[in-house]
Amino acid sequence: MHDEPELQVREEKQHTRAVNTREVTFTCTVCEQTVTQHRFPGPVPQYCSN
C-alpha cells in the first residue's frame, strides 16, 4: 500500500502591476527604415514588426 504525499497549500497574495509603454525611435535591421513605435520597457528593438 502506498502512502499519499501530504498536500501543502500556499496562500499567495495577488497583485496588479501597470507597465507603461514608451515611444522609441530606432532603425529596423531588416527594412533599414527609421521607425517610431510605442514599446514596453526593455532593450532598443531591432525589428519594426511586432
C-alpha distance matrix in Angstrom:
0.0 3.8 6.6 9.5 12.8 15.6 18.2 21.6 24.7 28.1 31.3 33.9 37.5 39.0 42.6 45.3 47.4 50.7 51.9 55.4 56.9 60.0 62.8 62.9 65.6 64.8 65.9 63.5 62.9 62.8 65.8 67.6 68.6 68.6 66.2 65.6 62.3 60.0 56.9 54.0 54.4 53.6 55.5 58.7 57.8 59.0 58.9 60.6 58.2 55.0
3.8 0.0 3.8 6.3 9.2 12.4 15.0 18.3 21.5 24.7 28.1 30.4 34.1 35.6 39.1 41.8 43.9 47.1 48.2 51.8 53.3 56.3 59.2 59.2 62.0 61.2 62.3 60.0 59.4 59.4 62.4 64.2 65.2 65.1 62.7 62.0 58.7 56.5 53.3 50.4 50.6 49.9 51.8 55.0 54.2 55.5 55.4 57.2 54.8 51.6
6.6 3.8 0.0 3.8 6.4 9.1 12.0 15.2 18.5 21.7 25.1 27.7 31.3 33.1 36.6 39.5 41.7 45.0 46.3 49.9 51.6 54.7 57.7 57.9 60.8 60.1 61.5 59.4 59.0 59.1 62.1 63.7 64.5 64.2 61.8 60.9 57.5 55.1 52.0 48.9 49.1 48.5 50.5 53.8 53.2 54.7 54.8 56.5 54.2 50.9
9.5 6.3 3.8 0.0 3.8 6.5 8.8 12.2 15.2 18.6 21.8 24.4 28.0 29.6 33.1 35.9 38.2 41.5 42.9 46.5 48.2 51.4 54.4 54.7 57.6 57.1 58.5 56.4 56.1 56.3 59.2 60.8 61.5 61.1 58.6 57.6 54.2 51.8 48.7 45.6 45.9 45.4 47.6 50.9 50.2 51.8 51.8 53.4 51.0 47.6
12.8 9.2 6.4 3.8 0.0 3.8 6.4 9.2 12.6 15.6 19.1 21.4 25.1 26.9 30.4 33.3 35.4 38.8 40.1 43.7 45.5 48.5 51.6 51.9 54.9 54.4 55.9 54.0 53.7 54.1 57.0 58.4 59.1 58.6 56.1 55.0 51.7 49.2 46.0 42.9 42.9 42.4 44.7 48.0 47.5 49.2 49.4 51.1 48.9 45.5
15.6 12.4 9.1 6.5 3.8 0.0 3.8 6.3 9.7 12.9 16.2 18.9 22.6 24.7 28.2 31.3 33.6 37.1 38.7 42.4 44.4 47.5 50.7 51.2 54.3 54.1 55.8 54.1 54.0 54.6 57.3 58.6 59.1 58.4 55.8 54.5 51.1 48.4 45.3 42.0 42.0 41.8 44.3 47.6 47.3 49.3 49.6 51.1 49.0 45.5
18.2 15.0 12.0 8.8 6.4 3.8 0.0 3.8 6.5 9.9 13.1 15.8 19.4 21.3 24.9 27.9 30.3 33.8 35.5 39.2 41.3 44.4 47.7 48.3 51.5 51.4 53.3 51.5 51.7 52.2 54.8 56.1 56.4 55.7 52.9 51.5 48.1 45.3 42.3 39.1 39.2 39.2 41.8 45.1 44.8 46.9 47.0 48.3 46.2 42.6
21.6 18.3 15.2 12.2 9.2 6.3 3.8 0.0 3.8 6.6 10.0 12.7 16.3 18.5 22.0 25.2 27.5 31.1 32.8 36.5 38.8 41.9 45.2 45.9 49.2 49.2 51.2 49.7 49.9 50.6 53.2 54.4 54.6 53.6 50.9 49.4 46.0 43.1 40.1 36.7 36.6 36.7 39.4 42.7 42.7 44.9 45.3 46.6 44.7 41.1
24.7 21.5 18.5 15.2 12.6 9.7 6.5 3.8 0.0 3.8 6.6 9.6 13.1 15.2 18.8 22.1 24.7 28.3 30.3 34.0 36.4 39.6 43.0 43.9 47.3 47.6 49.8 48.3 48.8 49.5 51.9 53.1 53.1 51.9 49.0 47.3 43.9 40.8 38.0 34.6 34.7 35.1 38.0 41.3 41.2 43.7 43.9 45.0 43.1 39.4
28.1 24.7 21.7 18.6 15.6 12.9 9.9 6.6 3.8 0.0 3.7 6.1 9.7 12.2 15.6 19.0 21.4 25.1 27.1 30.8 33.4 36.4 39.9 40.9 44.3 44.7 47.0 45.8 46.4 47.3 49.7 50.6 50.5 49.2 46.4 44.5 41.1 38.0 35.2 31.7 31.5 32.1 35.1 38.4 38.5 41.2 41.6 42.6 40.9 37.3
31.3 28.1 25.1 21.8 19.1 16.2 13.1 10.0 6.6 3.7 0.0 3.8 6.7 9.4 12.9 16.4 19.1 22.8 25.1 28.8 31.6 34.7 38.3 39.5 43.1 43.8 46.3 45.3 46.2 47.1 49.3 50.1 49.7 48.2 45.3 43.2 39.7 36.4 33.8 30.3 30.3 31.3 34.5 37.7 37.9 40.8 41.1 41.8 40.3 36.6
33.9 30.4 27.7 24.4 21.4 18.9 15.8 12.7 9.6 6.1 3.8 0.0 3.8 6.3 9.6 13.1 15.5 19.2 21.5 25.2 27.9 31.0 34.6 35.8 39.4 40.1 42.7 41.8 42.8 43.8 45.9 46.6 46.2 44.6 41.7 39.5 36.1 32.8 30.2 26.7 26.6 27.6 30.9 34.0 34.3 37.3 37.7 38.4 37.0 33.3
37.5 34.1 31.3 28.0 25.1 22.6 19.4 16.3 13.1 9.7 6.7 3.8 0.0 3.8 6.5 10.2 12.9 16.5 19.2 22.7 25.8 28.8 32.5 34.0 37.7 38.7 41.5 40.8 42.1 43.3 45.1 45.7 45.0 43.2 40.1 37.7 34.4 30.9 28.6 25.0 25.0 26.4 29.9 32.9 33.4 36.5 37.0 37.4 36.1 32.5
39.0 35.6 33.1 29.6 26.9 24.7 21.3 18.5 15.2 12.2 9.4 6.3 3.8 0.0 3.8 7.0 10.1 13.6 16.3 19.8 22.8 26.0 29.5 31.2 34.9 36.0 38.8 38.0 39.4 40.4 42.1 42.8 42.0 40.2 37.1 34.7 31.2 27.7 25.5 22.1 22.5 24.2 27.7 30.5 30.7 33.9 34.1 34.3 32.9 29.2
42.6 39.1 36.6 33.1 30.4 28.2 24.9 22.0 18.8 15.6 12.9 9.6 6.5 3.8 0.0 3.8 6.7 10.1 13.1 16.5 19.7 22.8 26.4 28.2 32.0 33.3 36.3 35.7 37.4 38.6 40.1 40.6 39.5 37.6 34.4 31.8 28.5 24.9 22.8 19.4 19.7 21.7 25.4 28.0 28.5 31.8 32.1 32.1 31.0 27.5
45.3 41.8 39.5 35.9 33.3 31.3 27.9 25.2 22.1 19.0 16.4 13.1 10.2 7.0 3.8 0.0 3.8 6.7 9.9 13.1 16.3 19.5 23.0 25.1 28.8 30.4 33.4 32.9 34.8 35.9 37.2 37.7 36.4 34.4 31.2 28.4 25.1 21.4 19.6 16.4 17.1 19.5 23.3 25.5 25.8 29.3 29.4 29.1 28.1 24.6
47.4 43.9 41.7 38.2 35.4 33.6 30.3 27.5 24.7 21.4 19.1 15.5 12.9 10.1 6.7 3.8 0.0 3.8 6.4 9.8 13.1 16.1 19.8 21.7 25.5 27.0 30.1 29.9 31.9 33.2 34.4 34.7 33.4 31.3 28.1 25.4 22.1 18.5 16.6 13.2 13.5 16.1 19.9 22.1 22.7 26.3 26.6 26.4 25.8 22.5
50.7 47.1 45.0 41.5 38.8 37.1 33.8 31.1 28.3 25.1 22.8 19.2 16.5 13.6 10.1 6.7 3.8 0.0 3.8 6.5 9.9 13.0 16.5 18.8 22.6 24.5 27.7 27.6 29.9 31.3 32.1 32.3 30.8 28.5 25.2 22.2 19.1 15.3 13.9 11.0 11.8 14.9 18.6 20.3 20.8 24.5 24.7 24.1 23.6 20.5
51.9 48.2 46.3 42.9 40.1 38.7 35.5 32.8 30.3 27.1 25.1 21.5 19.2 16.3 13.1 9.9 6.4 3.8 0.0 3.8 6.7 9.7 13.3 15.3 19.1 20.8 24.0 24.1 26.3 27.8 28.7 28.7 27.3 25.0 21.8 19.0 15.9 12.2 10.4 7.3 8.0 11.3 15.0 16.5 17.1 20.8 21.2 20.7 20.6 17.7
55.4 51.8 49.9 46.5 43.7 42.4 39.2 36.5 34.0 30.8 28.8 25.2 22.7 19.8 16.5 13.1 9.8 6.5 3.8 0.0 3.8 6.6 10.1 12.6 16.4 18.6 22.0 22.3 24.9 26.4 26.9 26.8 24.9 22.4 19.2 16.0 13.1 9.4 8.5 6.5 7.7 11.5 14.7 15.4 16.0 19.7 20.0 19.0 19.3 16.8
56.9 53.3 51.6 48.2 45.5 44.4 41.3 38.8 36.4 33.4 31.6 27.9 25.8 22.8 19.7 16.3 13.1 9.9 6.7 3.8 0.0 3.8 6.8 9.2 12.9 15.0 18.3 18.7 21.5 22.9 23.2 23.0 21.2 18.7 15.4 12.4 9.4 5.7 5.0 4.4 6.5 10.0 12.6 12.6 12.9 16.5 16.6 15.4 15.9 13.8
60.0 56.3 54.7 51.4 48.5 47.5 44.4 41.9 39.6 36.4 34.7 31.0 28.8 26.0 22.8 19.5 16.1 13.0 9.7 6.6 3.8 0.0 3.8 6.2 9.9 12.5 16.1 17.1 20.1 21.9 22.0 21.2 19.2 16.3 13.4 10.1 8.1 5.2 5.5 6.3 6.9 9.9 11.7 10.9 11.9 15.4 16.0 14.8 16.2 14.9
62.8 59.2 57.7 54.4 51.6 50.7 47.7 45.2 43.0 39.9 38.3 34.6 32.5 29.5 26.4 23.0 19.8 16.5 13.3 10.1 6.8 3.8 0.0 3.8 6.9 10.0 13.5 14.9 18.2 19.9 19.4 18.5 16.1 13.0 10.2 6.7 5.5 4.3 6.3 8.8 9.7 11.9 12.7 10.7 11.3 14.2 14.6 12.9 14.8 14.4
62.9 59.2 57.9 54.7 51.9 51.2 48.3 45.9 43.9 40.9 39.5 35.8 34.0 31.2 28.2 25.1 21.7 18.8 15.3 12.6 9.2 6.2 3.8 0.0 3.8 6.4 10.1 11.7 14.8 16.9 16.7 15.4 13.5 10.3 8.1 5.4 5.5 6.1 6.7 9.4 9.7 10.6 10.3 7.6 8.3 11.0 11.9 10.8 13.4 13.5
65.6 62.0 60.8 57.6 54.9 54.3 51.5 49.2 47.3 44.3 43.1 39.4 37.7 34.9 32.0 28.8 25.5 22.6 19.1 16.4 12.9 9.9 6.9 3.8 0.0 3.8 7.2 9.6 12.8 15.0 14.3 12.5 10.3 6.9 5.5 4.2 6.6 8.9 9.9 12.9 13.1 13.4 12.1 8.6 8.9 10.4 11.2 10.0 13.3 14.5
64.8 61.2 60.1 57.1 54.4 54.1 51.4 49.2 47.6 44.7 43.8 40.1 38.7 36.0 33.3 30.4 27.0 24.5 20.8 18.6 15.0 12.5 10.0 6.4 3.8 0.0 3.8 6.4 9.2 11.8 11.6 9.5 8.3 5.6 5.5 6.5 8.5 11.1 11.2 14.0 14.0 13.2 11.1 7.3 7.0 7.3 8.7 8.5 12.1 13.8
65.9 62.3 61.5 58.5 55.9 55.8 53.3 51.2 49.8 47.0 46.3 42.7 41.5 38.8 36.3 33.4 30.1 27.7 24.0 22.0 18.3 16.1 13.5 10.1 7.2 3.8 0.0 3.8 6.3 8.8 8.4 5.8 5.5 4.3 6.0 8.8 11.0 14.0 14.1 17.0 17.2 16.0 13.4 9.7 8.6 7.0 7.9 8.1 11.8 14.3
63.5 60.0 59.4 56.4 54.0 54.1 51.5 49.7 48.3 45.8 45.3 41.8 40.8 38.0 35.7 32.9 29.9 27.6 24.1 22.3 18.7 17.1 14.9 11.7 9.6 6.4 3.8 0.0 3.8 5.5 5.7 4.9 5.6 6.4 6.9 10.0 11.2 14.3 13.9 16.7 17.5 16.1 13.6 10.4 7.9 5.3 4.8 5.5 8.9 11.7
62.9 59.4 59.0 56.1 53.7 54.0 51.7 49.9 48.8 46.4 46.2 42.8 42.1 39.4 37.4 34.8 31.9 29.9 26.3 24.9 21.5 20.1 18.2 14.8 12.8 9.2 6.3 3.8 0.0 3.8 6.1 5.3 8.1 9.6 10.7 13.8 14.8 17.5 16.6 19.0 19.4 17.3 14.4 11.7 9.4 5.7 6.1 8.4 10.9 13.6
62.8 59.4 59.1 56.3 54.1 54.6 52.2 50.6 49.5 47.3 47.1 43.8 43.3 40.4 38.6 35.9 33.2 31.3 27.8 26.4 22.9 21.9 19.9 16.9 15.0 11.8 8.8 5.5 3.8 0.0 3.8 5.6 8.3 10.9 11.6 15.0 15.7 18.6 17.9 20.5 21.5 19.7 17.1 14.6 11.6 8.2 6.6 8.2 9.7 12.9
65.8 62.4 62.1 59.2 57.0 57.3 54.8 53.2 51.9 49.7 49.3 45.9 45.1 42.1 40.1 37.2 34.4 32.1 28.7 26.9 23.2 22.0 19.4 16.7 14.3 11.6 8.4 5.7 6.1 3.8 0.0 3.9 5.5 8.9 10.0 13.6 14.9 18.3 18.4 21.5 22.7 21.4 19.1 16.0 13.2 10.3 8.3 8.1 10.1 13.7
67.6 64.2 63.7 60.8 58.4 58.6 56.1 54.4 53.1 50.6 50.1 46.6 45.7 42.8 40.6 37.7 34.7 32.3 28.7 26.8 23.0 21.2 18.5 15.4 12.5 9.5 5.8 4.9 5.3 5.6 3.9 0.0 3.8 6.7 9.1 12.8 14.8 18.3 18.4 21.5 22.2 20.8 18.1 14.7 12.7 9.8 9.2 9.4 12.3 15.7
68.6 65.2 64.5 61.5 59.1 59.1 56.4 54.6 53.1 50.5 49.7 46.2 45.0 42.0 39.5 36.4 33.4 30.8 27.3 24.9 21.2 19.2 16.1 13.5 10.3 8.3 5.5 5.6 8.1 8.3 5.5 3.8 0.0 3.8 6.1 9.9 12.3 16.0 16.9 20.3 21.3 20.5 18.3 14.7 12.8 10.8 9.8 8.5 11.7 15.0
68.6 65.1 64.2 61.1 58.6 58.4 55.7 53.6 51.9 49.2 48.2 44.6 43.2 40.2 37.6 34.4 31.3 28.5 25.0 22.4 18.7 16.3 13.0 10.3 6.9 5.6 4.3 6.4 9.6 10.9 8.9 6.7 3.8 0.0 3.8 7.0 10.1 13.6 14.8 18.2 19.0 18.5 16.5 12.7 11.5 10.6 10.3 8.8 12.4 15.2
66.2 62.7 61.8 58.6 56.1 55.8 52.9 50.9 49.0 46.4 45.3 41.7 40.1 37.1 34.4 31.2 28.1 25.2 21.8 19.2 15.4 13.4 10.2 8.1 5.5 5.5 6.0 6.9 10.7 11.6 10.0 9.1 6.1 3.8 0.0 3.8 6.4 10.1 11.6 15.2 16.5 16.5 15.2 11.6 10.0 10.0 9.1 6.6 10.0 12.3
65.6 62.0 60.9 57.6 55.0 54.5 51.5 49.4 47.3 44.5 43.2 39.5 37.7 34.7 31.8 28.4 25.4 22.2 19.0 16.0 12.4 10.1 6.7 5.4 4.2 6.5 8.8 10.0 13.8 15.0 13.6 12.8 9.9 7.0 3.8 0.0 3.8 7.1 9.3 13.0 14.3 15.2 14.5 11.3 10.4 11.7 11.1 8.6 11.4 12.7
62.3 58.7 57.5 54.2 51.7 51.1 48.1 46.0 43.9 41.1 39.7 36.1 34.4 31.2 28.5 25.1 22.1 19.1 15.9 13.1 9.4 8.1 5.5 5.5 6.6 8.5 11.0 11.2 14.8 15.7 14.9 14.8 12.3 10.1 6.4 3.8 0.0 3.8 6.2 9.9 12.0 13.3 13.4 10.9 9.5 11.6 10.6 8.0 9.8 10.0
60.0 56.5 55.1 51.8 49.2 48.4 45.3 43.1 40.8 38.0 36.4 32.8 30.9 27.7 24.9 21.4 18.5 15.3 12.2 9.4 5.7 5.2 4.3 6.1 8.9 11.1 14.0 14.3 17.5 18.6 18.3 18.3 16.0 13.6 10.1 7.1 3.8 0.0 3.8 7.1 9.6 11.7 12.9 11.3 10.5 13.4 12.8 10.8 11.7 10.7
56.9 53.3 52.0 48.7 46.0 45.3 42.3 40.1 38.0 35.2 33.8 30.2 28.6 25.5 22.8 19.6 16.6 13.9 10.4 8.5 5.0 5.5 6.3 6.7 9.9 11.2 14.1 13.9 16.6 17.9 18.4 18.4 16.9 14.8 11.6 9.3 6.2 3.8 0.0 3.8 6.5 8.3 9.8 9.0 8.3 11.7 11.6 10.6 11.3 9.6
54.0 50.4 48.9 45.6 42.9 42.0 39.1 36.7 34.6 31.7 30.3 26.7 25.0 22.1 19.4 16.4 13.2 11.0 7.3 6.5 4.4 6.3 8.8 9.4 12.9 14.0 17.0 16.7 19.0 20.5 21.5 21.5 20.3 18.2 15.2 13.0 9.9 7.1 3.8 0.0 3.8 6.4 9.2 9.9 9.9 13.6 14.0 13.7 14.0 11.6
54.4 50.6 49.1 45.9 42.9 42.0 39.2 36.6 34.7 31.5 30.3 26.6 25.0 22.5 19.7 17.1 13.5 11.8 8.0 7.7 6.5 6.9 9.7 9.7 13.1 14.0 17.2 17.5 19.4 21.5 22.7 22.2 21.3 19.0 16.5 14.3 12.0 9.6 6.5 3.8 0.0 3.8 7.1 8.7 10.0 13.8 15.2 15.5 16.4 14.4
53.6 49.9 48.5 45.4 42.4 41.8 39.2 36.7 35.1 32.1 31.3 27.6 26.4 24.2 21.7 19.5 16.1 14.9 11.3 11.5 10.0 9.9 11.9 10.6 13.4 13.2 16.0 16.1 17.3 19.7 21.4 20.8 20.5 18.5 16.5 15.2 13.3 11.7 8.3 6.4 3.8 0.0 3.8 6.5 8.2 11.6 13.7 14.9 16.0 14.3
55.5 51.8 50.5 47.6 44.7 44.3 41.8 39.4 38.0 35.1 34.5 30.9 29.9 27.7 25.4 23.3 19.9 18.6 15.0 14.7 12.6 11.7 12.7 10.3 12.1 11.1 13.4 13.6 14.4 17.1 19.1 18.1 18.3 16.5 15.2 14.5 13.4 12.9 9.8 9.2 7.1 3.8 0.0 3.8 6.1 9.0 11.8 13.6 15.3 14.4
58.7 55.0 53.8 50.9 48.0 47.6 45.1 42.7 41.3 38.4 37.7 34.0 32.9 30.5 28.0 25.5 22.1 20.3 16.5 15.4 12.6 10.9 10.7 7.6 8.6 7.3 9.7 10.4 11.7 14.6 16.0 14.7 14.7 12.7 11.6 11.3 10.9 11.3 9.0 9.9 8.7 6.5 3.8 0.0 3.8 6.6 9.5 11.0 13.4 13.3
57.8 54.2 53.2 50.2 47.5 47.3 44.8 42.7 41.2 38.5 37.9 34.3 33.4 30.7 28.5 25.8 22.7 20.8 17.1 16.0 12.9 11.9 11.3 8.3 8.9 7.0 8.6 7.9 9.4 11.6 13.2 12.7 12.8 11.5 10.0 10.4 9.5 10.5 8.3 9.9 10.0 8.2 6.1 3.8 0.0 3.8 5.9 7.6 9.7 9.8
59.0 55.5 54.7 51.8 49.2 49.3 46.9 44.9 43.7 41.2 40.8 37.3 36.5 33.9 31.8 29.3 26.3 24.5 20.8 19.7 16.5 15.4 14.2 11.0 10.4 7.3 7.0 5.3 5.7 8.2 10.3 9.8 10.8 10.6 10.0 11.7 11.6 13.4 11.7 13.6 13.8 11.6 9.0 6.6 3.8 0.0 3.8 6.8 9.2 10.5
58.9 55.4 54.8 51.8 49.4 49.6 47.0 45.3 43.9 41.6 41.1 37.7 37.0 34.1 32.1 29.4 26.6 24.7 21.2 20.0 16.6 16.0 14.6 11.9 11.2 8.7 7.9 4.8 6.1 6.6 8.3 9.2 9.8 10.3 9.1 11.1 10.6 12.8 11.6 14.0 15.2 13.7 11.8 9.5 5.9 3.8 0.0 3.8 5.7 7.7
60.6 57.2 56.5 53.4 51.1 51.1 48.3 46.6 45.0 42.6 41.8 38.4 37.4 34.3 32.1 29.1 26.4 24.1 20.7 19.0 15.4 14.8 12.9 10.8 10.0 8.5 8.1 5.5 8.4 8.2 8.1 9.4 8.5 8.8 6.6 8.6 8.0 10.8 10.6 13.7 15.5 14.9 13.6 11.0 7.6 6.8 3.8 0.0 3.8 6.6
58.2 54.8 54.2 51.0 48.9 49.0 46.2 44.7 43.1 40.9 40.3 37.0 36.1 32.9 31.0 28.1 25.8 23.6 20.6 19.3 15.9 16.2 14.8 13.4 13.3 12.1 11.8 8.9 10.9 9.7 10.1 12.3 11.7 12.4 10.0 11.4 9.8 11.7 11.3 14.0 16.4 16.0 15.3 13.4 9.7 9.2 5.7 3.8 0.0 3.8
55.0 51.6 50.9 47.6 45.5 45.5 42.6 41.1 39.4 37.3 36.6 33.3 32.5 29.2 27.5 24.6 22.5 20.5 17.7 16.8 13.8 14.9 14.4 13.5 14.5 13.8 14.3 11.7 13.6 12.9 13.7 15.7 15.0 15.2 12.3 12.7 10.0 10.7 9.6 11.6 14.4 14.3 14.4 13.3 9.8 10.5 7.7 6.6 3.8 0.0
